[in-house]
Amino acid sequence: MINDLHTIITNPDFSALDRKYAGRKPYWGDLHVHTNSGGTSDGSVEIGKWPGMMRELQLDFAAVMDHRQVRHMFLPEWDDAIFIGGSEAGTMINGLNAASYSQIHYNMLLRDKGDLQKVLETFPEFQFDGENFQYPSFTKERMCEIAAYIRSIGGAFVHAHPKQLMVSGDPLDYYYGERTGLEVILGAPETLETTDNYKLWLELLAAGKKVYATAGSDSHEKTYNTAVNTVYLTERSGAEFVQRVHEGDFTAGAVGIKMCATDYVLLVSIGDIFPPVLNVDSYSLNIYTDRGLVCTIQENRIALKLEKRVFYRAEIHDGNGIIAIGNPIWLA
């Protein structure tokens, strides 16, 4: 139900949106995978086999989050052209509001593969020995410091599969600082896990928190292409991919959403459907603010008169539900 009616502008000028994305092409990447890279990794497919499998599935990037180590990023098989470096870590969080089970996993996505070592050396609790690290317990305040540091060096911090691990009735227990990520689409848009994480993301937005939605397969067995993020880049570069995630300029899902706000107008354009799901023939573009649904249209572009709102965001739905979630533009 539309509950935040806006004025749709006829014959709009989209030049500001076109300038923002000039020279950028769509690329698709999974922000959460695991390989068999030896050491403490627990994936079942050797990292050297991933490039071929990714090509078959038309996947441009994969963020390799192998556990407790940095070694995977320095193997001869590592390819900076398609792999994004980092690691998935875990911790028990002390002193949460309402959690009956307070373990979290978090993905550290870095622009340069050497940046993970900076994180581990800056926070001695990890007991980093030059190759491996431990999973210490943290207070929430210390965890937020880690997330802030990762962002300060241009990386992205993502709370992985949040509702599938932590048990809490307070959405703020899942929140670790502004502009961090929440793994909303898990496995595929239609999963029950996605439904739970999407609800949590909406609760955090309603609480006034600036949190990004991301997509990831958390694959351990093989390559998947059902939980992609669409990112517009000037070149095929893992570093730029992470930069756009850091900025929130990406879509969790298989359809590109371009959006910008001028002084008076919100401009939105959609397209660039991930090739393996190009059979999507019926969809709607939904625009939301912090006050609710603005409009639902079956068009590729729309311009709205900008009102005083906290944020604007867009989603794309097909006959089965959400297929892409655009990250908000915050105006306040």
Salt bridges, closest charged atoms under 4 A:
ASP4 OD1 - HIS6 ND1 3.98
ASP4 OD1 - ARG309 NH2 2.75
ASP18 OD1 - ARG301 NH2 2.81
ASP42 OD2 - HIS67 NE2 3.68
ASP42 OD1 - HIS220 NE2 3.43
ASP60 OD1 - ARG236 NH1 3.70
ASP80 OD2 - LYS113 NZ 3.92
GLU88 OE1 - HIS32 NE2 2.93
GLU88 OE1 - HIS34 NE2 2.72
GLU88 OE1 - HIS67 NE2 3.76
GLU88 OE2 - HIS105 ND1 3.02
GLU88 OE2 - HIS161 NE2 3.15
ASP115 OD1 - LYS118 NZ 3.27
GLU125 OE2 - ARG142 NE 2.72
GLU131 OE2 - ARG71 NE 3.41
GLU145 OE1 - ARG142 NH1 2.66
GLU183 OE2 - HIS32 ND1 2.79
ASP218 OD1 - HIS32 NE2 2.87
ASP218 OD1 - HIS34 NE2 3.27
ASP218 OD2 - HIS161 NE2 3.87
ASP218 OD1 - HIS220 ND1 3.76
GLU240 OE2 - ARG244 NH2 3.02
GLU247 OE1 - ARG244 NH1 3.42
ASP249 OD2 - ARG24 NH2 2.74
GLU315 OE2 - ARG313 NH1 2.62
GLU315 OE1 - HIS317 NE2 2.83
